[in-house]
Amino acid sequence: MLYALAGTAGYFVNDLYVLLATRALLGVAVGGIMTAISATITDWFEGARRASFLGPQQAFASLGGVIFLPLAGVLAAVD
């Protein structure tokens, strides 16, 4: 719920400080979701099956940071 509210707040907010606060809340929500997903995978799977889930999850999370953060800067520069 926090992820959805904080994520969509940027569309509705006009104040820079409120936007920064909602982005901070979005970061907390993303951290909670990533932790919950990793914990669920480690609870449900063992051994090689666990590694086959956790490996790609971490790889795509890192790749997303490499691709989407610079892309966001480019899109912000476009206005």
mmJSON file of the N, C-alpha and C atoms, coordinates in Angstrom:
{"data_MODEL":{"atom_site":{
"group_PDB":["ATOM","ATOM","ATOM","ATOM","ATOM","ATOM","ATOM","ATOM","ATOM","ATOM","ATOM","ATOM","ATOM","ATOM","ATOM","ATOM","ATOM","ATOM","ATOM","ATOM","ATOM","ATOM","ATOM","ATOM","ATOM","ATOM","ATOM","ATOM","ATOM","ATOM","ATOM","ATOM","ATOM","ATOM","ATOM","ATOM","ATOM","ATOM","ATOM","ATOM","ATOM","ATOM","ATOM","ATOM","ATOM","ATOM","ATOM","ATOM","ATOM","ATOM","ATOM","ATOM","ATOM","ATOM","ATOM","ATOM","ATOM","ATOM","ATOM","ATOM","ATOM","ATOM","ATOM","ATOM","ATOM","ATOM","ATOM","ATOM","ATOM","ATOM","ATOM","ATOM","ATOM","ATOM","ATOM","ATOM","ATOM","ATOM","ATOM","ATOM","ATOM","ATOM","ATOM","ATOM","ATOM","ATOM","ATOM","ATOM","ATOM","ATOM","ATOM","ATOM","ATOM","ATOM","ATOM","ATOM","ATOM","ATOM","ATOM","ATOM","ATOM","ATOM","ATOM","ATOM","ATOM","ATOM","ATOM","ATOM","ATOM","ATOM","ATOM","ATOM","ATOM","ATOM","ATOM","ATOM","ATOM","ATOM","ATOM","ATOM","ATOM","ATOM","ATOM","ATOM","ATOM","ATOM","ATOM","ATOM","ATOM","ATOM","ATOM","ATOM","ATOM","ATOM","ATOM","ATOM","ATOM","ATOM","ATOM","ATOM","ATOM","ATOM","ATOM","ATOM","ATOM","ATOM","ATOM","ATOM","ATOM","ATOM","ATOM","ATOM","ATOM","ATOM","ATOM","ATOM","ATOM","ATOM","ATOM","ATOM","ATOM","ATOM","ATOM","ATOM","ATOM","ATOM","ATOM","ATOM","ATOM","ATOM","ATOM","ATOM","ATOM","ATOM","ATOM","ATOM","ATOM","ATOM","ATOM","ATOM","ATOM","ATOM","ATOM","ATOM","ATOM","ATOM","ATOM","ATOM","ATOM","ATOM","ATOM","ATOM","ATOM","ATOM","ATOM","ATOM","ATOM","ATOM","ATOM","ATOM","ATOM","ATOM","ATOM","ATOM","ATOM","ATOM","ATOM","ATOM","ATOM","ATOM","ATOM","ATOM","ATOM","ATOM","ATOM","ATOM","ATOM","ATOM","ATOM","ATOM","ATOM","ATOM","ATOM","ATOM","ATOM","ATOM","ATOM","ATOM","ATOM","ATOM","ATOM","ATOM","ATOM","ATOM","ATOM","ATOM","ATOM"],
"id":[1,2,3,4,5,6,7,8,9,10,11,12,13,14,15,16,17,18,19,20,21,22,23,24,25,26,27,28,29,30,31,32,33,34,35,36,37,38,39,40,41,42,43,44,45,46,47,48,49,50,51,52,53,54,55,56,57,58,59,60,61,62,63,64,65,66,67,68,69,70,71,72,73,74,75,76,77,78,79,80,81,82,83,84,85,86,87,88,89,90,91,92,93,94,95,96,97,98,99,100,101,102,103,104,105,106,107,108,109,110,111,112,113,114,115,116,117,118,119,120,121,122,123,124,125,126,127,128,129,130,131,132,133,134,135,136,137,138,139,140,141,142,143,144,145,146,147,148,149,150,151,152,153,154,155,156,157,158,159,160,161,162,163,164,165,166,167,168,169,170,171,172,173,174,175,176,177,178,179,180,181,182,183,184,185,186,187,188,189,190,191,192,193,194,195,196,197,198,199,200,201,202,203,204,205,206,207,208,209,210,211,212,213,214,215,216,217,218,219,220,221,222,223,224,225,226,227,228,229,230,231,232,233,234,235,236,237],
"type_symbol":["N","C","C","N","C","C","N","C","C","N","C","C","N","C","C","N","C","C","N","C","C","N","C","C","N","C","C","N","C","C","N","C","C","N","C","C","N","C","C","N","C","C","N","C","C","N","C","C","N","C","C","N","C","C","N","C","C","N","C","C","N","C","C","N","C","C","N","C","C","N","C","C","N","C","C","N","C","C","N","C","C","N","C","C","N","C","C","N","C","C","N","C","C","N","C","C","N","C","C","N","C","C","N","C","C","N","C","C","N","C","C","N","C","C","N","C","C","N","C","C","N","C","C","N","C","C","N","C","C","N","C","C","N","C","C","N","C","C","N","C","C","N","C","C","N","C","C","N","C","C","N","C","C","N","C","C","N","C","C","N","C","C","N","C","C","N","C","C","N","C","C","N","C","C","N","C","C","N","C","C","N","C","C","N","C","C","N","C","C","N","C","C","N","C","C","N","C","C","N","C","C","N","C","C","N","C","C","N","C","C","N","C","C","N","C","C","N","C","C","N","C","C","N","C","C","N","C","C","N","C","C","N","C","C","N","C","C"],
"label_atom_id":["N","CA","C","N","CA","C","N","CA","C","N","CA","C","N","CA","C","N","CA","C","N","CA","C","N","CA","C","N","CA","C","N","CA","C","N","CA","C","N","CA","C","N","CA","C","N","CA","C","N","CA","C","N","CA","C","N","CA","C","N","CA","C","N","CA","C","N","CA","C","N","CA","C","N","CA","C","N","CA","C","N","CA","C","N","CA","C","N","CA","C","N","CA","C","N","CA","C","N","CA","C","N","CA","C","N","CA","C","N","CA","C","N","CA","C","N","CA","C","N","CA","C","N","CA","C","N","CA","C","N","CA","C","N","CA","C","N","CA","C","N","CA","C","N","CA","C","N","CA","C","N","CA","C","N","CA","C","N","CA","C","N","CA","C","N","CA","C","N","CA","C","N","CA","C","N","CA","C","N","CA","C","N","CA","C","N","CA","C","N","CA","C","N","CA","C","N","CA","C","N","CA","C","N","CA","C","N","CA","C","N","CA","C","N","CA","C","N","CA","C","N","CA","C","N","CA","C","N","CA","C","N","CA","C","N","CA","C","N","CA","C","N","CA","C","N","CA","C","N","CA","C","N","CA","C","N","CA","C","N","CA","C","N","CA","C","N","CA","C","N","CA","C","N","CA","C"],
"label_alt_id":[null,null,null,null,null,null,null,null,null,null,null,null,null,null,null,null,null,null,null,null,null,null,null,null,null,null,null,null,null,null,null,null,null,null,null,null,null,null,null,null,null,null,null,null,null,null,null,null,null,null,null,null,null,null,null,null,null,null,null,null,null,null,null,null,null,null,null,null,null,null,null,null,null,null,null,null,null,null,null,null,null,null,null,null,null,null,null,null,null,null,null,null,null,null,null,null,null,null,null,null,null,null,null,null,null,null,null,null,null,null,null,null,null,null,null,null,null,null,null,null,null,null,null,null,null,null,null,null,null,null,null,null,null,null,null,null,null,null,null,null,null,null,null,null,null,null,null,null,null,null,null,null,null,null,null,null,null,null,null,null,null,null,null,null,null,null,null,null,null,null,null,null,null,null,null,null,null,null,null,null,null,null,null,null,null,null,null,null,null,null,null,null,null,null,null,null,null,null,null,null,null,null,null,null,null,null,null,null,null,null,null,null,null,null,null,null,null,null,null,null,null,null,null,null,null,null,null,null,null,null,null,null,null,null,null,null,null],
"label_comp_id":["MET","MET","MET","LEU","LEU","LEU","TYR","TYR","TYR","ALA","ALA","ALA","LEU","LEU","LEU","ALA","ALA","ALA","GLY","GLY","GLY","THR","THR","THR","ALA","ALA","ALA","GLY","GLY","GLY","TYR","TYR","TYR","PHE","PHE","PHE","VAL","VAL","VAL","ASN","ASN","ASN","ASP","ASP","ASP","LEU","LEU","LEU","TYR","TYR","TYR","VAL","VAL","VAL","LEU","LEU","LEU","LEU","LEU","LEU","ALA","ALA","ALA","THR","THR","THR","ARG","ARG","ARG","ALA","ALA","ALA","LEU","LEU","LEU","LEU","LEU","LEU","GLY","GLY","GLY","VAL","VAL","VAL","ALA","ALA","ALA","VAL","VAL","VAL","GLY","GLY","GLY","GLY","GLY","GLY","ILE","ILE","ILE","MET","MET","MET","THR","THR","THR","ALA","ALA","ALA","ILE","ILE","ILE","SER","SER","SER","ALA","ALA","ALA","THR","THR","THR","ILE","ILE","ILE","THR","THR","THR","ASP","ASP","ASP","TRP","TRP","TRP","PHE","PHE","PHE","GLU","GLU","GLU","GLY","GLY","GLY","ALA","ALA","ALA","ARG","ARG","ARG","ARG","ARG","ARG","ALA","ALA","ALA","SER","SER","SER","PHE","PHE","PHE","LEU","LEU","LEU","GLY","GLY","GLY","PRO","PRO","PRO","GLN","GLN","GLN","GLN","GLN","GLN","ALA","ALA","ALA","PHE","PHE","PHE","ALA","ALA","ALA","SER","SER","SER","LEU","LEU","LEU","GLY","GLY","GLY","GLY","GLY","GLY","VAL","VAL","VAL","ILE","ILE","ILE","PHE","PHE","PHE","LEU","LEU","LEU","PRO","PRO","PRO","LEU","LEU","LEU","ALA","ALA","ALA","GLY","GLY","GLY","VAL","VAL","VAL","LEU","LEU","LEU","ALA","ALA","ALA","ALA","ALA","ALA","VAL","VAL","VAL","ASP","ASP","ASP"],
"label_asym_id":["A","A","A","A","A","A","A","A","A","A","A","A","A","A","A","A","A","A","A","A","A","A","A","A","A","A","A","A","A","A","A","A","A","A","A","A","A","A","A","A","A","A","A","A","A","A","A","A","A","A","A","A","A","A","A","A","A","A","A","A","A","A","A","A","A","A","A","A","A","A","A","A","A","A","A","A","A","A","A","A","A","A","A","A","A","A","A","A","A","A","A","A","A","A","A","A","A","A","A","A","A","A","A","A","A","A","A","A","A","A","A","A","A","A","A","A","A","A","A","A","A","A","A","A","A","A","A","A","A","A","A","A","A","A","A","A","A","A","A","A","A","A","A","A","A","A","A","A","A","A","A","A","A","A","A","A","A","A","A","A","A","A","A","A","A","A","A","A","A","A","A","A","A","A","A","A","A","A","A","A","A","A","A","A","A","A","A","A","A","A","A","A","A","A","A","A","A","A","A","A","A","A","A","A","A","A","A","A","A","A","A","A","A","A","A","A","A","A","A","A","A","A","A","A","A","A","A","A","A","A","A","A","A","A","A","A","A"],
"label_entity_id":["1","1","1","1","1","1","1","1","1","1","1","1","1","1","1","1","1","1","1","1","1","1","1","1","1","1","1","1","1","1","1","1","1","1","1","1","1","1","1","1","1","1","1","1","1","1","1","1","1","1","1","1","1","1","1","1","1","1","1","1","1","1","1","1","1","1","1","1","1","1","1","1","1","1","1","1","1","1","1","1","1","1","1","1","1","1","1","1","1","1","1","1","1","1","1","1","1","1","1","1","1","1","1","1","1","1","1","1","1","1","1","1","1","1","1","1","1","1","1","1","1","1","1","1","1","1","1","1","1","1","1","1","1","1","1","1","1","1","1","1","1","1","1","1","1","1","1","1","1","1","1","1","1","1","1","1","1","1","1","1","1","1","1","1","1","1","1","1","1","1","1","1","1","1","1","1","1","1","1","1","1","1","1","1","1","1","1","1","1","1","1","1","1","1","1","1","1","1","1","1","1","1","1","1","1","1","1","1","1","1","1","1","1","1","1","1","1","1","1","1","1","1","1","1","1","1","1","1","1","1","1","1","1","1","1","1","1"],
"label_seq_id":[1,1,1,2,2,2,3,3,3,4,4,4,5,5,5,6,6,6,7,7,7,8,8,8,9,9,9,10,10,10,11,11,11,12,12,12,13,13,13,14,14,14,15,15,15,16,16,16,17,17,17,18,18,18,19,19,19,20,20,20,21,21,21,22,22,22,23,23,23,24,24,24,25,25,25,26,26,26,27,27,27,28,28,28,29,29,29,30,30,30,31,31,31,32,32,32,33,33,33,34,34,34,35,35,35,36,36,36,37,37,37,38,38,38,39,39,39,40,40,40,41,41,41,42,42,42,43,43,43,44,44,44,45,45,45,46,46,46,47,47,47,48,48,48,49,49,49,50,50,50,51,51,51,52,52,52,53,53,53,54,54,54,55,55,55,56,56,56,57,57,57,58,58,58,59,59,59,60,60,60,61,61,61,62,62,62,63,63,63,64,64,64,65,65,65,66,66,66,67,67,67,68,68,68,69,69,69,70,70,70,71,71,71,72,72,72,73,73,73,74,74,74,75,75,75,76,76,76,77,77,77,78,78,78,79,79,79],
"pdbx_PDB_ins_code":[null,null,null,null,null,null,null,null,null,null,null,null,null,null,null,null,null,null,null,null,null,null,null,null,null,null,null,null,null,null,null,null,null,null,null,null,null,null,null,null,null,null,null,null,null,null,null,null,null,null,null,null,null,null,null,null,null,null,null,null,null,null,null,null,null,null,null,null,null,null,null,null,null,null,null,null,null,null,null,null,null,null,null,null,null,null,null,null,null,null,null,null,null,null,null,null,null,null,null,null,null,null,null,null,null,null,null,null,null,null,null,null,null,null,null,null,null,null,null,null,null,null,null,null,null,null,null,null,null,null,null,null,null,null,null,null,null,null,null,null,null,null,null,null,null,null,null,null,null,null,null,null,null,null,null,null,null,null,null,null,null,null,null,null,null,null,null,null,null,null,null,null,null,null,null,null,null,null,null,null,null,null,null,null,null,null,null,null,null,null,null,null,null,null,null,null,null,null,null,null,null,null,null,null,null,null,null,null,null,null,null,null,null,null,null,null,null,null,null,null,null,null,null,null,null,null,null,null,null,null,null,null,null,null,null,null,null],
"Cartn_x":[0.824,0.0,0.877,1.936,2.848,3.528,3.908,4.547,3.62,2.361,1.411,1.152,0.959,0.676,1.872,3.035,4.232,4.656,4.447,4.827,3.981,2.702,1.821,1.743,2.294,2.224,2.919,3.954,4.678,3.809,2.771,1.853,0.982,0.673,-0.278,0.357,1.6,2.244,2.865,2.709,3.29,4.447,4.575,5.608,6.85,8.013,9.252,9.549,9.328,9.637,8.715,7.478,6.543,6.939,7.361,7.818,9.034,9.985,11.156,10.762,9.808,9.347,8.673,7.854,7.198,8.196,9.243,10.293,11.055,11.279,11.928,11.042,9.744,8.816,8.782,8.882,8.934,10.178,11.303,12.521,12.384,11.726,11.473,10.576,9.545,8.637,9.347,10.196,10.941,11.88,12.54,13.406,12.631,11.435,10.602,10.14,9.765,9.32,10.459,11.638,12.784,13.167,13.122,13.436,12.395,11.125,10.063,10.154,10.482,10.608,11.772,12.91,14.071,13.791,13.137,12.811,11.832,10.869,9.907,10.591,11.483,12.211,13.061,13.748,14.59,13.75,12.531,11.65,11.074,10.73,10.05,10.98,12.214,13.103,14.413,15.096,16.392,17.368,18.649,19.714,19.748,19.891,20.041,18.777,17.636,16.381,16.307,16.771,16.816,17.758,18.921,19.903,19.378,18.581,18.038,17.011,16.427,15.521,16.263,17.147,17.816,18.831,19.537,20.547,19.963,18.99,18.382,17.692,17.096,16.444,17.448,18.588,19.606,20.219,20.41,20.981,20.059,18.768,17.841,17.636,17.712,17.611,18.792,19.979,21.161,21.116,20.714,20.608,19.569,18.469,17.453,17.998,18.834,19.449,20.396,21.106,22.055,21.326,20.211,19.488,18.499,17.669,16.543,16.929,17.944,18.345,18.899,19.829,20.25,19.117,18.241,17.111,16.193,16.0,15.19,15.829,17.147,17.835,17.655,17.738,17.539,16.115,15.143,13.754,13.481,14.12,13.96,14.557,15.659,16.278,15.409,14.656,13.765,12.603,12.261,11.198,9.872],
"Cartn_y":[-1.184,0.0,1.259,1.243,2.386,2.596,1.505,1.58,2.268,1.88,2.46,3.931,4.265,5.655,6.567,6.144,6.975,7.038,5.963,5.945,6.849,6.927,7.772,9.206,9.478,10.822,11.856,11.457,12.389,13.025,12.352,12.901,14.013,13.904,14.821,15.946,15.791,16.731,17.888,19.103,20.293,20.882,20.508,21.047,20.158,20.756,19.999,19.202,19.774,19.085,17.893,18.029,16.901,15.815,16.221,15.256,14.484,15.194,14.515,13.559,13.954,13.082,11.831,11.995,10.821,9.917,10.504,9.676,8.886,9.504,8.786,7.634,7.886,6.815,5.713,6.096,5.102,4.234,4.835,4.067,3.085,3.5,2.598,1.444,1.76,0.724,-0.274,0.225,-0.667,-1.562,-0.988,-1.789,-2.876,-2.548,-3.549,-4.64,-4.256,-5.254,-6.177,-5.621,-6.455,-7.407,-6.927,-7.783,-8.886,-8.533,-9.53,-10.588,-10.175,-11.134,-12.085,-11.535,-12.385,-13.34,-12.864,-13.727,-14.825,-14.49,-15.494,-16.561,-16.152,-17.117,-18.038,-17.473,-18.32,-19.234,-18.858,-19.743,-20.864,-20.562,-21.539,-22.521,-22.112,-22.948,-23.218,-24.283,-24.645,-24.99,-24.871,-25.318,-24.61,-25.42,-24.889,-24.168,-24.642,-23.991,-22.568,-22.406,-21.077,-20.163,-20.678,-19.883,-19.494,-20.383,-20.071,-18.944,-18.685,-17.548,-16.296,-16.432,-15.263,-14.634,-15.447,-14.93,-13.977,-14.428,-13.513,-12.312,-12.502,-11.382,-10.272,-10.617,-9.614,-9.039,-9.879,-9.393,-8.372,-8.666,-7.734,-6.475,-6.59,-5.398,-4.468,-5.029,-4.214,-3.648,-4.453,-4.0,-2.889,-3.027,-1.98,-0.658,-0.694,0.528,1.156,0.323,0.825,1.427,0.847,1.314,2.429,2.219,3.127,4.435,4.45,5.716,6.708,6.307,7.254,7.621,6.669,6.956,7.997,7.931,8.926,10.312,10.383,11.67,12.224,11.369,11.787,12.303,11.563,11.99,13.279,13.465,14.727,15.898,15.662,16.724,17.104,16.142,16.41,17.287,17.189,17.976,17.293],
"Cartn_z":[0.0,0.0,0.0,0.838,0.881,-0.465,-1.117,-2.434,-3.444,-3.464,-4.416,-4.108,-2.853,-2.497,-2.733,-2.283,-2.453,-3.92,-4.654,-6.062,-6.927,-6.643,-7.444,-6.931,-5.773,-5.196,-6.073,-6.791,-7.651,-8.718,-9.107,-10.108,-9.527,-8.255,-7.639,-6.835,-6.428,-5.514,-6.289,-5.764,-6.393,-5.59,-4.338,-3.467,-3.51,-3.698,-3.811,-2.547,-1.383,-0.132,0.103,-0.268,-0.155,-1.157,-2.347,-3.339,-2.827,-2.233,-1.671,-0.554,0.269,1.353,0.794,-0.249,-0.828,-1.539,-2.109,-2.729,-1.659,-0.5,0.6,1.077,1.175,1.555,0.498,-0.754,-1.824,-1.681,-1.332,-1.11,0.034,1.112,2.243,1.801,1.003,0.526,-0.384,-1.27,-2.168,-1.357,-0.36,0.507,1.231,1.692,2.361,1.423,0.215,-0.761,-1.151,-1.413,-1.79,-0.661,0.565,1.707,1.856,1.711,1.836,0.737,-0.471,-1.572,-1.32,-0.918,-0.642,0.506,1.558,2.698,2.296,1.459,1.0,0.164,-0.714,-1.545,-0.674,0.319,1.177,2.055,2.381,3.151,2.301,1.071,0.231,-0.471,-0.751,-1.562,-0.832,-1.262,-0.682,-1.799,-1.47,-2.36,-3.699,-4.751,-6.1,-6.574,-6.132,-6.526,-5.957,-4.715,-4.091,-4.869,-5.211,-5.953,-7.331,-7.943,-9.267,-9.207,-8.037,-7.874,-7.424,-6.45,-5.88,-6.829,-7.587,-8.513,-9.545,-10.327,-11.316,-10.671,-9.496,-8.829,-8.539,-7.998,-7.695,-8.966,-9.976,-11.233,-11.898,-11.959,-12.59,-11.763,-10.446,-9.602,-9.866,-9.973,-10.265,-11.674,-12.62,-14.003,-14.137,-13.409,-13.431,-12.933,-11.898,-11.393,-12.4,-13.124,-14.125,-15.33,-15.7,-16.894,-16.57,-15.56,-15.345,-14.662,-13.837,-13.211,-14.236,-15.116,-16.161,-17.12,-17.421,-18.287,-17.659,-16.353,-15.663,-15.78,-15.706,-15.88,-17.276,-18.266,-19.651,-19.843,-19.316,-19.454,-18.701,-17.568,-16.82,-17.595,-18.301,-19.097,-20.293,-20.806,-21.922,-21.475,-20.205,-19.569,-19.771],
"occupancy":[1.0,1.0,1.0,1.0,1.0,1.0,1.0,1.0,1.0,1.0,1.0,1.0,1.0,1.0,1.0,1.0,1.0,1.0,1.0,1.0,1.0,1.0,1.0,1.0,1.0,1.0,1.0,1.0,1.0,1.0,1.0,1.0,1.0,1.0,1.0,1.0,1.0,1.0,1.0,1.0,1.0,1.0,1.0,1.0,1.0,1.0,1.0,1.0,1.0,1.0,1.0,1.0,1.0,1.0,1.0,1.0,1.0,1.0,1.0,1.0,1.0,1.0,1.0,1.0,1.0,1.0,1.0,1.0,1.0,1.0,1.0,1.0,1.0,1.0,1.0,1.0,1.0,1.0,1.0,1.0,1.0,1.0,1.0,1.0,1.0,1.0,1.0,1.0,1.0,1.0,1.0,1.0,1.0,1.0,1.0,1.0,1.0,1.0,1.0,1.0,1.0,1.0,1.0,1.0,1.0,1.0,1.0,1.0,1.0,1.0,1.0,1.0,1.0,1.0,1.0,1.0,1.0,1.0,1.0,1.0,1.0,1.0,1.0,1.0,1.0,1.0,1.0,1.0,1.0,1.0,1.0,1.0,1.0,1.0,1.0,1.0,1.0,1.0,1.0,1.0,1.0,1.0,1.0,1.0,1.0,1.0,1.0,1.0,1.0,1.0,1.0,1.0,1.0,1.0,1.0,1.0,1.0,1.0,1.0,1.0,1.0,1.0,1.0,1.0,1.0,1.0,1.0,1.0,1.0,1.0,1.0,1.0,1.0,1.0,1.0,1.0,1.0,1.0,1.0,1.0,1.0,1.0,1.0,1.0,1.0,1.0,1.0,1.0,1.0,1.0,1.0,1.0,1.0,1.0,1.0,1.0,1.0,1.0,1.0,1.0,1.0,1.0,1.0,1.0,1.0,1.0,1.0,1.0,1.0,1.0,1.0,1.0,1.0,1.0,1.0,1.0,1.0,1.0,1.0,1.0,1.0,1.0,1.0,1.0,1.0,1.0,1.0,1.0,1.0,1.0,1.0,1.0,1.0,1.0,1.0,1.0,1.0],
"B_iso_or_equiv":[0.0,0.0,0.0,0.0,0.0,0.0,0.0,0.0,0.0,0.0,0.0,0.0,0.0,0.0,0.0,0.0,0.0,0.0,0.0,0.0,0.0,0.0,0.0,0.0,0.0,0.0,0.0,0.0,0.0,0.0,0.0,0.0,0.0,0.0,0.0,0.0,0.0,0.0,0.0,0.0,0.0,0.0,0.0,0.0,0.0,0.0,0.0,0.0,0.0,0.0,0.0,0.0,0.0,0.0,0.0,0.0,0.0,0.0,0.0,0.0,0.0,0.0,0.0,0.0,0.0,0.0,0.0,0.0,0.0,0.0,0.0,0.0,0.0,0.0,0.0,0.0,0.0,0.0,0.0,0.0,0.0,0.0,0.0,0.0,0.0,0.0,0.0,0.0,0.0,0.0,0.0,0.0,0.0,0.0,0.0,0.0,0.0,0.0,0.0,0.0,0.0,0.0,0.0,0.0,0.0,0.0,0.0,0.0,0.0,0.0,0.0,0.0,0.0,0.0,0.0,0.0,0.0,0.0,0.0,0.0,0.0,0.0,0.0,0.0,0.0,0.0,0.0,0.0,0.0,0.0,0.0,0.0,0.0,0.0,0.0,0.0,0.0,0.0,0.0,0.0,0.0,0.0,0.0,0.0,0.0,0.0,0.0,0.0,0.0,0.0,0.0,0.0,0.0,0.0,0.0,0.0,0.0,0.0,0.0,0.0,0.0,0.0,0.0,0.0,0.0,0.0,0.0,0.0,0.0,0.0,0.0,0.0,0.0,0.0,0.0,0.0,0.0,0.0,0.0,0.0,0.0,0.0,0.0,0.0,0.0,0.0,0.0,0.0,0.0,0.0,0.0,0.0,0.0,0.0,0.0,0.0,0.0,0.0,0.0,0.0,0.0,0.0,0.0,0.0,0.0,0.0,0.0,0.0,0.0,0.0,0.0,0.0,0.0,0.0,0.0,0.0,0.0,0.0,0.0,0.0,0.0,0.0,0.0,0.0,0.0,0.0,0.0,0.0,0.0,0.0,0.0,0.0,0.0,0.0,0.0,0.0,0.0],
"pdbx_formal_charge":[null,null,null,null,null,null,null,null,null,null,null,null,null,null,null,null,null,null,null,null,null,null,null,null,null,null,null,null,null,null,null,null,null,null,null,null,null,null,null,null,null,null,null,null,null,null,null,null,null,null,null,null,null,null,null,null,null,null,null,null,null,null,null,null,null,null,null,null,null,null,null,null,null,null,null,null,null,null,null,null,null,null,null,null,null,null,null,null,null,null,null,null,null,null,null,null,null,null,null,null,null,null,null,null,null,null,null,null,null,null,null,null,null,null,null,null,null,null,null,null,null,null,null,null,null,null,null,null,null,null,null,null,null,null,null,null,null,null,null,null,null,null,null,null,null,null,null,null,null,null,null,null,null,null,null,null,null,null,null,null,null,null,null,null,null,null,null,null,null,null,null,null,null,null,null,null,null,null,null,null,null,null,null,null,null,null,null,null,null,null,null,null,null,null,null,null,null,null,null,null,null,null,null,null,null,null,null,null,null,null,null,null,null,null,null,null,null,null,null,null,null,null,null,null,null,null,null,null,null,null,null,null,null,null,null,null,null],
"auth_seq_id":[1,1,1,2,2,2,3,3,3,4,4,4,5,5,5,6,6,6,7,7,7,8,8,8,9,9,9,10,10,10,11,11,11,12,12,12,13,13,13,14,14,14,15,15,15,16,16,16,17,17,17,18,18,18,19,19,19,20,20,20,21,21,21,22,22,22,23,23,23,24,24,24,25,25,25,26,26,26,27,27,27,28,28,28,29,29,29,30,30,30,31,31,31,32,32,32,33,33,33,34,34,34,35,35,35,36,36,36,37,37,37,38,38,38,39,39,39,40,40,40,41,41,41,42,42,42,43,43,43,44,44,44,45,45,45,46,46,46,47,47,47,48,48,48,49,49,49,50,50,50,51,51,51,52,52,52,53,53,53,54,54,54,55,55,55,56,56,56,57,57,57,58,58,58,59,59,59,60,60,60,61,61,61,62,62,62,63,63,63,64,64,64,65,65,65,66,66,66,67,67,67,68,68,68,69,69,69,70,70,70,71,71,71,72,72,72,73,73,73,74,74,74,75,75,75,76,76,76,77,77,77,78,78,78,79,79,79],
"auth_comp_id":["MET","MET","MET","LEU","LEU","LEU","TYR","TYR","TYR","ALA","ALA","ALA","LEU","LEU","LEU","ALA","ALA","ALA","GLY","GLY","GLY","THR","THR","THR","ALA","ALA","ALA","GLY","GLY","GLY","TYR","TYR","TYR","PHE","PHE","PHE","VAL","VAL","VAL","ASN","ASN","ASN","ASP","ASP","ASP","LEU","LEU","LEU","TYR","TYR","TYR","VAL","VAL","VAL","LEU","LEU","LEU","LEU","LEU","LEU","ALA","ALA","ALA","THR","THR","THR","ARG","ARG","ARG","ALA","ALA","ALA","LEU","LEU","LEU","LEU","LEU","LEU","GLY","GLY","GLY","VAL","VAL","VAL","ALA","ALA","ALA","VAL","VAL","VAL","GLY","GLY","GLY","GLY","GLY","GLY","ILE","ILE","ILE","MET","MET","MET","THR","THR","THR","ALA","ALA","ALA","ILE","ILE","ILE","SER","SER","SER","ALA","ALA","ALA","THR","THR","THR","ILE","ILE","ILE","THR","THR","THR","ASP","ASP","ASP","TRP","TRP","TRP","PHE","PHE","PHE","GLU","GLU","GLU","GLY","GLY","GLY","ALA","ALA","ALA","ARG","ARG","ARG","ARG","ARG","ARG","ALA","ALA","ALA","SER","SER","SER","PHE","PHE","PHE","LEU","LEU","LEU","GLY","GLY","GLY","PRO","PRO","PRO","GLN","GLN","GLN","GLN","GLN","GLN","ALA","ALA","ALA","PHE","PHE","PHE","ALA","ALA","ALA","SER","SER","SER","LEU","LEU","LEU","GLY","GLY","GLY","GLY","GLY","GLY","VAL","VAL","VAL","ILE","ILE","ILE","PHE","PHE","PHE","LEU","LEU","LEU","PRO","PRO","PRO","LEU","LEU","LEU","ALA","ALA","ALA","GLY","GLY","GLY","VAL","VAL","VAL","LEU","LEU","LEU","ALA","ALA","ALA","ALA","ALA","ALA","VAL","VAL","VAL","ASP","ASP","ASP"],
"auth_asym_id":["A","A","A","A","A","A","A","A","A","A","A","A","A","A","A","A","A","A","A","A","A","A","A","A","A","A","A","A","A","A","A","A","A","A","A","A","A","A","A","A","A","A","A","A","A","A","A","A","A","A","A","A","A","A","A","A","A","A","A","A","A","A","A","A","A","A","A","A","A","A","A","A","A","A","A","A","A","A","A","A","A","A","A","A","A","A","A","A","A","A","A","A","A","A","A","A","A","A","A","A","A","A","A","A","A","A","A","A","A","A","A","A","A","A","A","A","A","A","A","A","A","A","A","A","A","A","A","A","A","A","A","A","A","A","A","A","A","A","A","A","A","A","A","A","A","A","A","A","A","A","A","A","A","A","A","A","A","A","A","A","A","A","A","A","A","A","A","A","A","A","A","A","A","A","A","A","A","A","A","A","A","A","A","A","A","A","A","A","A","A","A","A","A","A","A","A","A","A","A","A","A","A","A","A","A","A","A","A","A","A","A","A","A","A","A","A","A","A","A","A","A","A","A","A","A","A","A","A","A","A","A","A","A","A","A","A","A"],
"auth_atom_id":["N","CA","C","N","CA","C","N","CA","C","N","CA","C","N","CA","C","N","CA","C","N","CA","C","N","CA","C","N","CA","C","N","CA","C","N","CA","C","N","CA","C","N","CA","C","N","CA","C","N","CA","C","N","CA","C","N","CA","C","N","CA","C","N","CA","C","N","CA","C","N","CA","C","N","CA","C","N","CA","C","N","CA","C","N","CA","C","N","CA","C","N","CA","C","N","CA","C","N","CA","C","N","CA","C","N","CA","C","N","CA","C","N","CA","C","N","CA","C","N","CA","C","N","CA","C","N","CA","C","N","CA","C","N","CA","C","N","CA","C","N","CA","C","N","CA","C","N","CA","C","N","CA","C","N","CA","C","N","CA","C","N","CA","C","N","CA","C","N","CA","C","N","CA","C","N","CA","C","N","CA","C","N","CA","C","N","CA","C","N","CA","C","N","CA","C","N","CA","C","N","CA","C","N","CA","C","N","CA","C","N","CA","C","N","CA","C","N","CA","C","N","CA","C","N","CA","C","N","CA","C","N","CA","C","N","CA","C","N","CA","C","N","CA","C","N","CA","C","N","CA","C","N","CA","C","N","CA","C","N","CA","C","N","CA","C","N","CA","C","N","CA","C","N","CA","C"],
"pdbx_PDB_model_num":[1,1,1,1,1,1,1,1,1,1,1,1,1,1,1,1,1,1,1,1,1,1,1,1,1,1,1,1,1,1,1,1,1,1,1,1,1,1,1,1,1,1,1,1,1,1,1,1,1,1,1,1,1,1,1,1,1,1,1,1,1,1,1,1,1,1,1,1,1,1,1,1,1,1,1,1,1,1,1,1,1,1,1,1,1,1,1,1,1,1,1,1,1,1,1,1,1,1,1,1,1,1,1,1,1,1,1,1,1,1,1,1,1,1,1,1,1,1,1,1,1,1,1,1,1,1,1,1,1,1,1,1,1,1,1,1,1,1,1,1,1,1,1,1,1,1,1,1,1,1,1,1,1,1,1,1,1,1,1,1,1,1,1,1,1,1,1,1,1,1,1,1,1,1,1,1,1,1,1,1,1,1,1,1,1,1,1,1,1,1,1,1,1,1,1,1,1,1,1,1,1,1,1,1,1,1,1,1,1,1,1,1,1,1,1,1,1,1,1,1,1,1,1,1,1,1,1,1,1,1,1,1,1,1,1,1,1]
}}}
